[in-house]
Structures are given as C-alpha cells and as structure tokens.
Amino acid sequence: MRVYLSVDLEGIAGVSHPNPTARTDSGYADAVRLMVGETNAAVDGALAAGATDVLVNDSHGGMYNLTPADIHPQARLLQGQKAWSMVAGAERPTDGRDWEPFDVALFVGYHARAGHGTGTIAHTFSGRPVETRLNGRPTGEYGLNGAALGSWGIPVGMVTGDDALAAEVAEWLPWAERVVVKQGHGTNAAASLHPERARALIGEAAERAVRRAAAGELKPLRLDPPVVIEVEYRRGVEADFAAIVPGAERVGDRGVRFEAPDAVTAYRGFLAGVRLASTTD
C-alpha cells in the first residue's frame, strides 16, 4: 500500500490564529512542532495498516516547514516550491514515464474554504480568493486537491482539521474519515484538543483509512466534464491578472471562470490564476 500524505498547518490542533503560521512569528516554531506531531501520528497509523511507502508533502506556505530530522524515519518528505503545490509528488507524469499511483491520500491540518463564516483561518490557497467554487459548489483546498487526485485514481481517505472543515468534507468526500481536532470560534479562534489526544485520533483514523483503501471501500472524487472552477478575488486587479491564463474568463466585478475538459486541466488553470493574482500589489 502506497500512502500519500498532504500536510497543512492552519488545521493543526493548537493553531488558532493566523500569526503563528508565518515564519516571522515568534510562535511559528511551536506551531511546526505541533504540525510534526500530527504528521507522524498519521504516518504511524498508515504503517500500522500495512503501508509500504509513505510520502509526506509539506503543503503549507513556502512548503518547507516540517523539520526533516523530526519526521518519522519510515516516511519520505517532499519539501520546497513545487509546481503541483499541495498534490505534488502524486501527479501522473506527462513525459511517458512509468507511473504507479498511490493507493490512498490523507489530508492532515486542513481547513475550511475561503469565505466560510466560522472556519478557523479559513482560506483557499492564499488570502486573495474570497470564494472558490468547483462545478458551481463552494469548496476549498480539500475539494480542489481531491478532484485532482481523483483524476489520477487516488481516493482521499482521511481529512483532519476543525469542525467547519469536517462538515464541508462530509458533502464532498463522504467516504473519507473525518477527524475534528478543534472547534472553530470564528476565523481567528478555536478550542483545540490536547495535542496528544489529537494525535491519537489521527493515528486511529489513518489506520482505518488505509485498511479501508486496501479493502476497496474508498473511491476517487471524479467530476463529470466540463470541470469549472470559479474564483471571486478580493480586488478587481487580482481577477484581471488571474484572467490572463489561457482559457480563463473574466466575469463580474472580481471573478474569474476557468472551464476545462478534466479536473487536472482545471486545477492547473486555477493554480496559475491564483499565483498571478498574488503578484499584484
């Protein structure tokens, strides 16, 4: 069993405000230690279920947060700036190389979508989008990443974060294990479980998810074509820049619509647009 583990920071137990998620903040090192703890708990659970290969993708910010010496020695760690962002390392090669897909993906430390009213540190990829929709339905990183992975035949087996995230995931990925490690009290506040309790729950859920994947109980998230991703940005200039992507359409005051024949192409267009929008002052 090959397991893919995408780890973010905002959904980790004990992280309740945006400031400690930034490298310049005095609380960043403590937040990373919490991130490492939940990562290793998921790896332990996956190994207990028979995983033979675990790839950890550091998926927060600049994507070089996890301290390599502290990560489970039986896992591989993918870090740094990556074109495929939060699904890097799982993508199907485009150059004809042999490729074996992962059997299951696990999302740790995830969060609710941009625009959610109570989700802790709710956003989608950056602070520029205020809402993101996939085939007309509001979604966040869990849905966009899940759709890309699903197009490669990889099911999402577990998602961890706050209660707002769990409610969203229940609609998009109902087969996935959902671990609530904190209750959101608005965008900048949360009541978290103790880190040891959060890790125990994550380890148990990861083990269940990998066992269920081995038993064929999970399914990839697949969308009927065309696949449409719509983004409402904070400012018109951000939408202007995002709409430069080939195939993108500028709509409304601050919106961009990207329609594609498949989820991977739509995901690529979305990533390109968000990155361009982030270059504006």
Helices and strands as residue ranges (DSSP letters): E 2-7, G 19-21, H 28-48, E 53-58, G 68-70, E 75-78, G 85-87, E 104-108, E 129-134, E 137-138, H 141-151, E 156-162, H 163-172, E 177-184, E 190-192, H 195-214, E 227-233, H 236-242, E 248-251, E 255-260, H 263-277
